[in-house]
Structures are given as structure tokens and as C-alpha cells.
């Protein structure tokens, strides 16, 4: 269980975020979409800035096998 990563819903307007995220990808080729995702992840990781939180997020996102 994460110690530092907040996993409870915290967005004031989750539907607005989802709409903005889908709009970001509209009309992009798959390789462009992949690059946009990578850029967004790096921007958000930089904003978070706490390696413990980032490591917990990486572990939480990894598919279970």
C-alpha cells in the first residue's frame, strides 16, 4: 500500500480533466499520441518532484502478473 501516493479521488472536475485529455489526443497519429503522453508524464513528474511518490505511482501503474 502506498505511503506517500494519494490514491483517493482528488479532482474537483474529473469529467473536465477527461475531456481535456481526450481533446489533447484528438486527430493525433498513434506515435504523436505516445509522445504527448510521455511529455505529459514528464511534466507532471517534474511538478510532483518527490521520487518516493513517483516510485509508488510507477509501482501502482504497473500491470499485475
DABEL-V982625 format. One line per field, one symbol per residue. ss: DSSP state (2 for helix, 1 for strand, 0 for the rest). psi: psi as a letter, one per 40 degrees, with the letter a starting at -180 (. if undefined). Layout:
BEGIN
ss: ???
psi: ???
END
This chain:
BEGIN
ss: 00000000000002222222222220000222222222222222222200222222222220000
psi: hhddhheihehdgdddddddddddeheiidddddddddddddddddddehdddddddddddhih.
END
